Amino acid sequence: MALKIGNIKLKNRLFLAPMVEVTDCAYRLLCRSEGAAMAYTEMIYVDAILHENSRTQGLMKIAGKKDRPVGLQVTGNNLSEFTKFSKLKILEDYDLIDINCGCPSSRIVGNEAGSYLLRTPDKIGDMIKVLKDTGRIVTAKIRLGFKNNNVLQVSKVVEKAGADLLTIHARTADQKYTDAPDWNWISKVKREIGIPVVGNGGIVSGESASKMLDICDGAMVASAAIGNPFIFREILRYLKTGKENEITKKDRIDGFSEYVKLAEKNEVFEMSRVKYIGSNFFKSFEGASQARVNLMKCKSIKDVKEMLNSL
Ligand SMILES: Cc1cc2nc3c(=O)[nH]c(=O)nc-3n(C[C@H](O)[C@H](O)[C@H](O)COP(=O)(O)O)c2cc1C
């Protein structure tokens, strides 16, 4: 069954989640080449975009036609800023705008953005309407609420405001990232609203992705894709054959080398990010822990390339 977001037709139903410090344009390209149909920038503050600082511009970068369809994920707390933002010409560069209503970090919640927005569903609705009024395709990514789960209420507000798709990370904001997600809520929302619902939280394999796709329209993978873009290929294989292959040492080293190449080519190479992503590739093979130690010692892109050649 094909999935459409507004007029965007996706090649399959697999989504790479927005992730701070991970989903730059190079990482998105890598996951797309392994099969991810849809991907997003990391979450960016609307006011940072309005202030046009150079780091923000790097985070917003798109790597050409291959990096499509792409969503710009934003958060904020202020409707008049959203109104200014909605009129920026740069929004035309993205296929859709996704509003983050799920980030639980205390810095973001303290600014009344991210998951704090779940406390004020009408504000989420107003943010969606402001963007819809300028003709954009708009989606929202939410959690189940705080201690008081209000996911059904928020989902209905999101739909009524005109959003084109809703993503649900099936944990409450208080649960952060550790507790088991409760997918029953994804099924309940799916029965209550008419727009496409993408499920997120705890997809780690072909089998779990397949179960998610049984209950809703799309499956979004986050942590299991860090250092493992191959998960998309393996999910697609599982959906076709009921089997997944082992990821080999060669896959992991080649995958990280490709990331480094893409990051350099697209001018998004950042040492701290490369070390974080690389240390996630260097897992589950003999010599992986030494490779991580060597990567941490690197000071430049040249060092990283040399250490890769030595593997
Ligand atoms: C390193 C990291 C960064 C994240 N950054 C974002 C972000 O920028 N925007 C967002 O909506 N969610 C972000 N998340 C949450 C994920 O998108 C996802 O909702 C969550 O990790 C649950 O999915 P999972 O169980 O597949 O990891 C982040 C998660 C991780 C692990």
The ligand as an ORCA input file, in Angstrom:
! r2SCAN-3c Opt
* xyz 0 1
  C      20.364     11.199     19.236
  C      18.883     11.493     19.122
  C      18.469     12.732     18.680
  C      17.108     13.022     18.544
  N      16.726     14.230     18.020
  C      15.409     14.436     17.707
  C      15.001     15.568     16.941
  O      15.804     16.413     16.526
  N      13.669     15.686     16.654
  C      12.749     14.751     17.052
  O      11.555     14.883     16.734
  N      13.105     13.682     17.774
  C      14.409     13.487     18.068
  N      14.778     12.336     18.712
  C      13.753     11.328     19.036
  C      13.598     10.338     17.885
  O      13.229     10.973     16.682
  C      12.554      9.254     18.229
  O      11.302      9.858     18.400
  C      12.911      8.476     19.498
  O      14.299      8.207     19.595
  C      12.136      7.151     19.554
  O      12.427      6.334     18.455
  P      13.426      5.052     18.566
  O      12.854      4.170     19.640
  O      13.426      4.450     17.202
  O      14.771      5.599     18.987
  C      16.136     12.044     18.898
  C      16.564     10.800     19.369
  C      17.905     10.509     19.473
  C      18.332      9.144     19.957
*
